[in-house]
Every structure is written in structure tokens, then in C-alpha cells.
Amino acid sequence: MHRVLGDRRAILILIGPALLVYSLIMLVPMVWSLGYAFTKGNAINGFTGNGVANFERLLTDEAVHEALWFTLKYAVAVTAGQVVAGYLLALLYVFFLKKASALIRTLVFFPVILPTVAVGLLFKQMFQVAPQNGPVNALLEAVGLGSVDWFSDGGNAFWVLILMDVWRSMGFYAVLLFAGLVDIPDEVLESARLDGASGLQTIRHIVLPLSLPVLMSSLIFSINGTLKVFDSVVALTNGGPGNDTTPLTLYMFQTSFTYSDYGYGSAIALLLTVLSLVVSLVVFRLSRRDLTKG
Amino acid sequence: MTTHLSRARNTRLAGLTAATSAVVLVASACGGGSGAAEGAKEFSYLSATENTTVRNALTTLSKNACKKENEAQSLKVETVPQASLDQKLQLLAGQDALPVQFAAGNAPALTNELNSSGKLADLEKELKALGAYEELEPAAISTIKALYNDKLAVLPYEYNIEGIFYNKKIFSDNGITTPATWDALKAAAQKLDKAGVQPFAASGQQGWPITRLVSGYLYRTLGPEAMKAVADGKANLTDPEYVKAAQEIADLGKKGYFGKSVGSIDYDTAMNTFLNGKAGMFYMGSWALASISNPEQNKIGAENVGFMPFPAVSGGKGSIDQYPSNIGLGVTLGAKSFDDKTGAWVTCIAKNYGSTVLEDQGAISGFKVNTEVKDSNEVTTQVRRTIGESKQNVLWFEALFSTKATTISNTSAPGLVTGSMSAQEFMKTVQDALASN
């Protein structure tokens, strides 16, 4: 086996096909898209060179700035929500429910397997105000607060979106972090308890540092996923009201495919790629530091 | 050693070849379209999912009047949600795989682009050669030419005028006479609101039912050229007289005349609100007659529905007999696939469509009605008469906008009437979108 894997040609044969397919369906379109960023035109009339005009437009286009700000805001809020809720659930499974957690785990995980569009429709109905009140507004009216038109205001729509995405994915992060928590040896926890550590102290000084690697992986997963959010926004608000909940991905999609401005759409895609790259690098750099050493 | 090496090389080559051919296969599978080749076997028609009128009428024709044409080239309907139509057309056009007949895009801008790149059949020439040009109503031809750079780029499968449908019973119960001026309209709305009736049903989710009111106020105050002046760059939407129009409509919203949460009301809900007697007025095109004539959908009865033009604004340059007219979602034919069999189909459609669609669905098209059809109700007769008497065509808000400005106008419209956007902000947003093209 060692001889086979030591042979460069063998390695090439083994990974060659996969690398070729990967290059053709991933790298080539990426480079192609980069090329488009320097053009203007569309599929009907063909493309012509446009120099760096698309990039200059990125700097002055307010819609891009708003979309970028929304993307960052959304990514931070949902990542925090997903990971914190997931971690709390994992703690609940491991330290409170213990062996009986299987049913709760399954129930909380259930939204993860639902199609995003279905979840979007569900939340739309739950928060709707017309033609009739959804459950949320019915509840608000029952307690005398009056119904709210959740989707007519960018701020409210944002929070409904966050709530939906956290609800939809916290089960996944709970299971991921649960796997990290069950790996903590019982002996360590027991000795902490014998030393007189309270529940909170155990979590702060034993559980948190020992589950840090998996917590970091969750963060990287989450932030990269949320920066590229698309489906849940389209399903719930379609970027509205106005463009108040339009992330970069949706703006890129609209620019390229609705307004048929492929060149500028590619420039926005490049901005998104750079953003994901920078965030990933920062998270990687942070996670390389050994946090247990302060 | 040599054998070993060459075997390794052969294996490598075989692997690479296999991988390459797999990729080529995948690529070719993606690249092939279901579009029409020259001399298409099928009379393929790509329709917007939301529009059932045209495809139902064509299906009826394929079984009756156009049976022979259908045997030579059978009708095959494919649908795509209206919101994804433009994207689909662009991709199909890029691959040179447009169907024989298709909905020509959400805004005339895209249709004009397709036309100027030679993708559309020259309908005027073809129809004249087929002897079918005379089957088109002259009013419909002039509407099409006003929208599509003076070219007959689409067929008038629908011919609509727009105005305000109202509930006669609600009006008489509240002692309201048909308002002829904007002030009278506002007074009527106020009266209805006080009586606990929602004055207007409107779909904010669609957006355009709101912006149509803005353009209505504009062509009544500034005259029929109001929107053309913006398209030609002679006026800006941010000019005070334009902002004033947006402000008037925003005020209606502020008073709650569009009901609760207008932004989340979709097209069907707005229509049902009116047809269930829960709203007094409904700005809509005459295509709504299909729903009004359908007793299952219309619970207030067609005899209780009246139609009035957008009211006059005192001191305005526009006149009440000028109506916005359109041909619905334009349907056109591809240049590449237009052959004799397609020509036969088009001739048959031109001769029979007008009466079929009016008789079966109560809808008005821009084709002549060659077989006498009795109108199903009074409001249909009234609308047909109005079309006949209409003196001048006016343009709706987004008629000459780019796709981008149209989208932005429609998505920002709910904000205008819910108050999350001021009239000035709304007009500036749309003007910026216009300028960015």
C-alpha cells in the first residue's frame, strides 16, 4: 500500500479524474466569472470589454453597500444564534437529559431536514397579518399588544429571518457540539466535581476549553454558510420590503439574471468571494491560537 | 520496466480519457436545450404559469378550429413562473434555443432587446404575407407599436384597458356616485373607510397595482406624455410635480385605504377581497373580466361590478377618455423556427382566437371577433365599448422602464403606501435605477 501511495503516477491516476472534474465544474467557472467581471453585456447581445468600470461601480453603488452591510449583520447574528443555541442544547442533552435525550435530539433536528422553501412558507404564515392573522399575531392580540405587520418593515423582517434560520439549523449545531461534549472524559468531570466545582464552574473551566476545537469548527461552518445565505431569504422575504433584507448573494443573482448585467453580477460575486476568504482566514488564524493558554 | 511504465501510462490515459468523456457527456447534457430547431415538430409555447387565458384558448383551438394545423405541428405548452420568465428567456436566447412561441418577457425592454438582436420573427411582414394582418384590431396594433419601438413585436392575445372596477352595491348603500374627479374619489374612499368598508383592494406584493395609481395621477395632471418625458430624459421622477403624484398615493396608504398589510397581499388575495365584497374599489386591467364573469370566483355577481376610468384631476392636462392600454404579457414567435406550419397556426389563431377567448373566458383580445359573441354581462359590454371609444392611449408607470427599474419600482411600491418610504425617497430610488442603465 505504501509503495502504491509513494508512487507519484499512482497518486495522479487516483486523484486525476476527481481533480479534472473538480477543475472543470468548479475552478473553470470561477475563473470564467472573474473574466466576466471585466465585461458588460448579456447572453442575448454578447459581451464586450469594460475595463475596471464594474469595480468602480462597486465602490459607488449604494445598493451593494447596503447588501454588504446586511450580509455581515445577518452572518454575525445567525452565527451567534446558531452556535449559542446549539451549544446550550448540547449541554442540555449531555448534562441534563443524558440518556433520555434521543427523542428531544430528534425533534430539534427535524427542521434541518425540511426544505428551506417549506420553512419559509411556514414562517410567512406564522407571522402573517393579512388576509388573516397568523398564530404570532393572534397571540399578540390575545395578550392585548395588537398585531404587527412583520414584513412591511426591514427591521422586523430581519428578526423574523434570524429567528427562522436559527430555528432551522440549531438542531444541526446541537448534534455537532453534542459529539464534541460526549468526548470529554467522565473522569475529568468527576474530579472537578470532587474538587467542589459548581455546575457553572465546571462548564467555564472544564467543558468550554475541552470542547473549544469543535466549537471553532462550528463557527467556521456557520459563518461561511451564513455569508452565502440565499434560499431562506428568497423563500421568506425575497429581499423585501424594498431591498431591506437583500444580501449580496441575492443582489448578485438579481443583477446577473433579472437585470441581465452579467459583468457587474460577476464583480459582486468576486466581492463575496473575497469577503468569505477574509473571514475564513481570520477564523483560522484565531483557531490556531491555543486558547487554553490564555 | 518499460512494460510497467507503458502500462501505467496506458492506465493513466484510460483514466483521463474516461474522466474527460464523462465531463463532456455531462456538459453536453447540460448544453442541449428543448428549444426549437428549424422546422420544429411541435408548436411549442412557453407561457407564464400565472396566465391561463392564452394557453386555455390555444388548447381549445387545437381541438376545434385549428385541428388541422395542430395535426401538422402539435401544440405543446410549457410554463414558467412569471418571476423567472426573463431569466429563462435570456438563457434560451443565449443558447439559440427559443421555443416557437413564447411569452416575451416582463418588460417591453427585454422584448425590444430580443427583437433588435434578430431573435424574433418579423410579425408584420409574416402576417401580411399570410393575409392575416387584417385580423388584428388597429387599436391593438398602435398600442403594441407605442410600447415596442414602433414594431409589431408581439401578438395581441390580450387587449386590455385599465381603470377602476367598483362595487355598485357598496357604492349605492353608502350613497356614493361614480367619482369623476380625484377629489371625489378621495371623498368616496373616506366615506367607505368610515363605514367600515376597505376602500381599495390592491396587491402590494405585485407592486404594480400601486404604481399604476401613481402614473394615473401623473397622466391626468401632466397629460398623456408624462411617462414618455421621463423615458426621454426630459423630466425626472424627482421633479416636484412627479413627487406630488407619489405623495397623493402615499396619503391614501397612510389613511389605511388599502387595508391591512398591503405589502403581503398577493394578486389573488386582492382580487378575492374585491370579488367577495370586502372592498369598494379595485384598480385593475380589463383582463379581470375573466374572473368577474366567473360566478364561482365572483361572489358579488357581475351585475354589481362597475367600471370607471381613472378620475380627472382638476386643472390637469389629461383627459378622462385617455386610457392606459396594454396587450398583457406579450406573446411572440421566434425567428428561427417560423416556417409554413407555424404560419398556418398563426393564421388560424388570427382568424379564430378573438371569438374563442371572448366566448369561453369573457376575455378581450386584439384579434377581431369574427363570430358574433354575446357578452356575458354588462360590465364586459361597457369595457368593450370603452375600448372602441378610447381616444388616446396613455402609458403606465413602468411601460418604458428597464427591467431593473421595473423590478425596483414594483418592490419599493409597498413601502410607499405603508409609509416606510417617503414619496421623495420612492421616486428617487426608481429614478436612480433608471439612471443606472
Interface residues (C-beta under 8 A of the other chain):
Chain A: R9 A10 L12 I13 G16 P17 L20 V21 L24 I25 N42 A43 I44 N45 D61 K124 Q128 V129 A130 P131 D149 F151 S152 D153 G154 N238 G239 G240 P241 G242 N243 Q254 F257 T258 Y259 S260 D261
Chain B: A8 T11 R12 G15 L16 A18 A19 T20 A22 V23 V26 A27 D86 Q87 Q90 L91 A93 G94 Q95 L110 E113 L114 S117 K119 G259 K260 S261 V262 G263 S264 I265 T269 T273 S402 T403 K404 T407 I408 T411 S412 P414 G415 T418 S420 M421 T429 S436
